[in-house]
Amino acid sequence: MKKSIIAVAGLFILSSLSFASIPGLINYQGILKDSTGHVVSNPALPMTFSIYAGATGGTALWSEMQTVSVESGNFSAQLGSVNPIGTSIFDGAANYLGVKAGTDSEMTPRVVLVTVPYAYRSSIADFAASSGPVNLIRIATSEDPAISAESTATGGTGIYGKGKTFGGYFISTDVMGAGVFGYAPSGMTAGVQGAGDTVGVAGQSNGSNGDGVQGFAYQAGRGVAGISTNGVGVYGYHQSTTGVLPGVSAETRSTSPYAAAITGKILSNVPGTYASAIRGINNGTNGNGIGVWGSSDGGSGGYGVYGTSNSSSGYGVYGQTDVGYGVYGISTNGGIAVMGDGQIGGNGIWGQSDSGCGVFGQTGSVNSYGGSFFNSGGGVACYVNSILRLYPRGAAPSTASEGMIYYNSTTHKAYCYDGTVWQAMW
């Protein structure tokens, strides 16, 4: 007697896929009726399942026969449990399932295999034989994306991942590739955005020159932007107790004036006391460590740290310390350790101390200067508002140049070198 099937659960891939073992099963459920419309019951009904490329005719791409239990018309079969289904069958084109019950001819029409069974295609992943868990994979052999998701809803999410360790984990096997690449068209907020109680976006680099997180700004945008309402916008941390690589590193190749690898800006026009755009903190207690370090390896005119102030009462570079140095500069090749330039009524270098030295300069060369002051306008180069003290010494310097002054601790007089001899100044 001719039979027919009403599919009640359609076709779907059975279980999850894994690298180590892909079951290759498709679950098929339905209700089996005879030609009069009555449901069929048979505890051991032979059923043949076949997959075709077309809705009618043609040779079966795959086929198997199972003995299926049918109770009040309801049955369930795992296709591929007898004869594994080849992965080449699901190549993106529509396929059709034919079903034959007992000695009857194959039922018509055939059932089209759509959508979910094509996830079965994941078993052809190039690395599916290696260890490690996976859900669904699609291999793209062109520049088209292997996985593409789009949400058109306001505030929607294209891809959402959630996990105890990583919500999403992506790896690039190309030396110039990126595990995750985000692009924000003009007017959009962010190409990649992360939010979390611990880490919003985490990047890891195992290479000697790799980048955990890298951002590109092709025009005037920001390669990497960190925004915080009450915490840290961007935070870099060097975890190892050894090594010299920084927690955060910035570079610029620009030859344009005022180009900067790192820029800090205070947006408020009424900032609080000691508010800073960039701040360095040294927690060391052994006399070492530097809050902010700047170095210049170029030719003449380079600066390790350079600061400017457009205010008559502001500071280009400001340093404060309770014990060590507020600002410390060192020159090892004839340069200037610390240089200050007061352009319009300002102070080139201004130092204040309650118990130490406001400004301290030192040199180890007889031909250099511990401190040098110059007024290009012909005015006063060094102005002392209270007392100028010359450190006493027992004898005249062995090497002298015209204009030098020293104080003799034996005669208790100051002497000035006239180019030939030391002349007492009183």
C-alpha positions in Angstrom: 0.0 0.0 0.0 1.3 3.4 -1.0 2.6 5.4 1.9 3.3 9.1 2.5 5.4 11.1 5.0 4.6 14.3 6.8 7.9 15.8 8.1 7.4 17.2 11.5 10.9 18.2 12.5 12.6 18.7 9.2 16.2 17.9 8.7 19.0 19.1 10.9 22.5 18.2 11.7 22.8 15.9 14.7 24.9 16.7 17.7 27.9 19.1 17.6 30.9 18.9 15.4 34.4 18.6 16.6 37.9 18.5 15.1 38.5 15.0 16.4 35.3 13.3 15.3 32.5 14.5 13.1 29.5 12.2 13.3 28.3 12.7 9.8 24.7 12.2 10.8 21.5 14.0 9.8 18.4 13.5 12.0 15.1 13.0 10.1 11.7 12.8 11.8 8.3 12.5 10.4 4.8 10.9 10.4 4.2 8.0 8.1 0.7 7.4 6.7 -0.8 5.0 4.2 -2.7 5.9 1.1 -6.0 6.1 3.0 -4.5 8.6 5.4 -4.2 6.3 8.4 -1.0 6.4 10.4 1.3 3.4 10.2 2.6 1.3 13.1 5.5 -1.1 12.5 8.2 -1.9 15.0 10.6 -3.0 12.3 9.9 -1.3 9.0 12.7 -1.4 6.3 13.1 2.2 5.0 15.5 3.4 2.3 16.8 6.9 2.3 18.6 8.5 -0.8 20.0 11.9 -1.5 19.8 13.3 -5.1 21.0 16.4 -6.9 17.6 17.0 -8.5 13.9 17.0 -7.4 13.2 14.2 -9.9 15.1 11.5 -11.7 18.9 11.1 -11.6 21.2 8.7 -9.8 21.3 8.8 -6.0 24.4 10.5 -4.6 24.1 8.6 -1.4 21.7 5.9 -0.1 21.2 3.6 2.8 18.6 1.2 4.2 17.6 1.1 7.9 15.1 -0.8 10.0 13.0 1.9 11.6 10.5 1.7 14.4 7.2 3.4 13.5 4.7 4.0 16.4 1.4 5.6 15.6 3.0 7.0 12.4 5.9 8.7 14.3 9.4 7.7 13.4 13.0 9.1 13.6 16.0 8.1 11.7 19.7 9.1 11.8 20.8 9.3 8.2 24.4 8.2 7.8 24.4 5.8 10.7 24.7 2.8 8.3 26.4 4.4 5.3 28.4 7.6 6.2 27.3 10.6 4.2 30.2 12.0 2.1 31.0 15.7 2.7 31.3 16.3 -1.1 27.5 15.9 -1.4 26.9 19.3 0.3 28.7 21.7 -2.0 26.3 24.6 -1.7 23.8 23.4 -4.3 20.3 22.2 -3.3 19.9 18.5 -2.7 16.8 16.4 -2.3 16.0 13.4 0.0 14.0 10.5 -1.3 12.3 8.0 1.1 11.1 4.5 0.4 9.1 2.5 3.0 9.1 -1.4 2.8 8.4 -2.7 -0.8 6.6 0.5 -1.9 8.1 2.7 -4.6 10.0 5.9 -3.5 7.6 8.5 -2.2 7.0 11.8 -4.1 7.8 14.6 -4.0 11.3 14.4 -2.7 12.2 16.5 0.4 14.5 19.5 -0.4 17.5 19.7 1.9 17.9 23.3 2.9 19.9 25.6 5.3 21.0 23.6 8.3 22.3 20.4 6.7 24.8 22.5 4.9 26.6 23.1 8.2 27.6 19.5 7.7 30.1 20.9 5.2 32.2 22.0 8.2 33.9 18.5 8.2 36.0 19.5 5.2 37.9 22.1 7.2 41.6 21.8 6.5 42.5 21.4 10.1 39.5 19.3 11.2 41.8 16.4 11.9 43.8 18.2 14.5 42.9 18.4 18.2 40.7 21.1 19.8 37.0 22.0 19.9 35.0 23.7 17.2 31.4 24.3 16.3 30.9 25.4 12.7 33.6 26.1 10.2 33.5 27.3 6.6 36.7 27.5 4.5 36.9 30.4 2.1 39.4 30.0 -0.8 38.9 33.6 -2.1 38.9 37.0 -0.4 35.2 36.5 0.4 34.7 36.1 4.2 34.4 32.6 5.6 31.9 33.8 8.1 29.8 36.9 7.6 27.1 38.3 9.9 25.2 41.5 9.7 22.6 43.1 11.9 20.5 46.0 10.5 18.8 46.7 13.8 19.8 49.8 15.7 22.1 48.7 18.5 22.2 45.2 16.9 25.2 42.8 17.0 26.6 41.0 13.9 28.5 38.4 15.8 28.2 37.7 19.5 30.3 35.4 21.5 30.2 34.4 25.1 32.6 32.1 26.9 34.2 31.6 30.3 37.6 32.5 29.0 37.1 34.0 25.5 33.9 35.2 23.9 35.6 34.8 20.6 39.1 33.6 19.6 40.6 34.3 16.2 43.9 33.4 14.7 45.6 34.6 11.6 48.0 32.2 9.9 49.5 34.8 7.7 52.6 36.7 8.9 50.9 40.0 7.9 47.4 39.0 8.8 45.1 39.9 11.6 43.2 37.7 13.9 40.4 40.3 14.2 40.0 43.2 11.8 37.4 45.9 12.3 36.5 48.7 10.0 34.4 51.7 10.9 33.1 53.8 7.9 33.1 57.5 8.2 30.7 58.7 10.8 30.7 55.3 12.6 32.0 54.8 16.2 34.3 51.8 16.2 35.5 49.0 14.0 36.1 46.8 17.1 34.6 47.6 20.4 34.8 45.6 23.6 33.2 45.9 27.0 33.9 43.8 30.1 34.3 43.9 33.8 37.9 42.9 33.4 39.1 43.3 29.8 37.1 44.7 26.9 39.5 43.8 24.2 42.5 41.6 24.8 45.2 41.0 22.2 48.1 38.6 22.4 51.3 38.4 20.4 53.7 35.5 20.6 56.1 36.9 18.1 59.1 39.1 18.8 57.8 41.9 16.6 54.1 41.2 16.8 51.3 43.4 18.1 48.6 42.2 20.5 46.3 45.0 19.5 47.0 47.2 16.5 45.0 50.1 15.2 45.2 51.9 11.8 44.1 55.5 11.2 44.4 56.3 7.5 43.2 59.9 7.8 42.6 62.0 10.9 40.9 59.3 13.0 42.3 57.2 15.8 43.9 53.9 15.3 43.1 52.8 18.9 40.9 54.8 21.1 40.2 54.2 24.7 37.3 55.9 26.5 36.6 55.7 30.2 33.9 57.2 32.3 35.6 56.4 35.6 38.6 54.1 34.8 41.4 53.9 32.4 40.9 54.4 28.7 43.9 52.6 27.5 46.1 50.5 29.8 49.4 48.7 29.0 51.1 46.3 31.4 54.5 44.6 31.1 53.9 41.5 33.1 57.3 40.0 33.3 59.7 41.1 36.1 62.5 41.3 33.5 62.9 42.7 30.0 62.9 46.2 28.6 59.8 46.2 26.3 57.2 48.7 27.3 53.6 48.1 28.4 52.5 50.7 25.8 54.6 51.7 22.8 54.0 54.4 20.2 56.0 55.3 17.1 55.7 57.9 14.3 57.5 58.1 10.9 56.2 61.5 10.0 58.6 64.2 9.1 56.0 67.0 9.5 56.4 69.6 12.3 54.6 68.8 15.5 54.1 65.2 14.6 53.8 63.1 17.8 53.8 59.4 18.6 51.8 60.0 21.8 49.7 63.0 22.5 48.0 63.9 25.8 45.4 66.6 26.0 43.5 68.2 28.9 40.1 69.1 27.4 38.8 71.1 30.4 39.6 74.8 30.5 39.5 74.7 34.3 41.6 71.6 35.2 42.3 70.7 38.8 45.6 71.3 40.6 48.4 69.2 39.1 46.0 67.8 36.4 48.2 66.3 33.6 47.6 65.1 30.1 50.5 62.6 30.5 51.8 61.6 33.8 54.7 59.3 34.8 54.8 57.7 38.3 57.8 56.0 39.8 57.0 53.7 42.7 60.6 52.7 43.2 62.2 53.2 46.7 65.8 52.2 45.9 66.8 55.4 44.3 66.2 54.1 40.7 63.4 54.4 38.3 62.1 57.3 36.3 58.6 58.7 36.1 59.0 60.1 32.5 62.0 59.3 30.4 62.9 61.0 27.1 65.9 60.4 24.9 67.2 61.8 21.6 69.4 59.8 19.4 69.5 62.2 16.5 71.9 65.0 15.5 72.0 68.5 16.9 68.7 70.0 17.8 67.0 66.9 19.1 65.2 66.8 22.4 64.6 64.0 24.8 61.7 65.8 26.5 60.2 69.0 25.0 57.5 71.1 26.5 55.8 74.4 25.6 53.4 76.7 27.4 51.4 79.4 25.8 50.4 80.9 29.2 52.4 83.6 31.0 52.1 81.5 34.1 52.2 78.0 32.7 55.1 75.5 32.4 56.4 73.7 29.4 57.9 71.0 31.6 57.0 70.7 35.2 58.6 68.3 37.7 57.9 67.8 41.4 59.5 65.5 43.9 59.7 65.1 47.7 63.1 63.4 47.7 64.8 63.0 44.3 64.7 65.1 41.1 61.6 66.9 39.7 63.3 67.2 36.3 66.5 65.4 35.6 68.5 65.6 32.4 71.7 63.9 31.3 73.9 64.5 28.3 76.6 62.1 27.3 77.8 63.6 24.0 78.2 67.3 24.4 74.5 68.2 24.3 72.4 70.1 26.8 71.0 68.0 29.7 68.1 70.5 30.4 67.3 73.5 28.3 64.8 76.2 29.0 63.7 79.0 26.6 61.6 81.9 27.8 60.4 83.6 24.7 58.2 86.5 25.9 58.8 87.6 29.4 58.8 84.0 30.7 61.4 82.0 32.5 63.7 79.6 30.6 64.2 77.5 33.6 62.5 78.0 36.9 63.2 76.0 40.0 61.8 76.1 43.5 62.9 74.2 46.6 62.0 74.4 50.3 65.2 72.7 51.5 67.2 71.6 48.5 68.2 73.1 45.1 65.6 74.7 42.9 67.9 74.2 39.9 71.0 71.9 40.0 73.5 71.4 37.2 76.6 69.2 37.1 79.3 68.4 34.6 82.3 66.0 34.8 84.3 67.8 32.1 86.6 70.8 32.7 85.5 72.2 29.3 81.7 72.0 30.0 79.3 73.8 32.2 77.2 72.7 35.1 74.8 75.5 34.1 74.7 77.8 31.2 72.4 80.9 30.7 72.2 83.0 27.6 70.0 85.9 26.6 69.9 86.3 22.8 68.3 89.8 23.2 71.3 91.2 25.0 69.6 91.5 28.4 70.2 89.7 31.7 70.9 86.0 31.2 70.8 85.0 34.9 68.8 86.9 37.5 69.2 86.3 41.2 66.4 87.7 43.4 68.1 87.1 46.7 71.6 85.7 47.3 74.1 84.3 44.9 76.6 81.9 46.6 79.9 80.7 45.1 81.0 77.5 46.6 84.4 78.1 48.4 87.5 76.3 47.1 91.1 76.4 48.5 93.0 77.3 45.3 92.4 78.7 41.9 91.3 76.3 39.1 94.2 74.7 37.2 92.5 75.6 33.9 91.0 79.0 33.4 89.2 81.0 30.8 88.6 84.7 30.7 85.5 85.7 32.7 85.7 82.8 35.2 84.9 83.7 38.9 85.6 81.6 42.0 85.6 82.2 45.7 88.9 81.4 47.7 88.2 79.9 51.1 91.7 80.9 52.4 91.8 84.6 51.4 88.0 84.9 51.7 87.9 86.8 48.4 86.3 86.3 45.0 88.6 86.3 42.0 87.9 86.9 38.3 90.2 85.6 35.5 91.1 88.5 33.1 92.6 86.1 30.5 96.1 86.3 32.1 95.9 86.3 35.9 93.3 85.9 38.6 92.3 89.4 39.9 90.8 89.9 43.3 87.4 91.5 43.0 87.9 93.6 46.2 
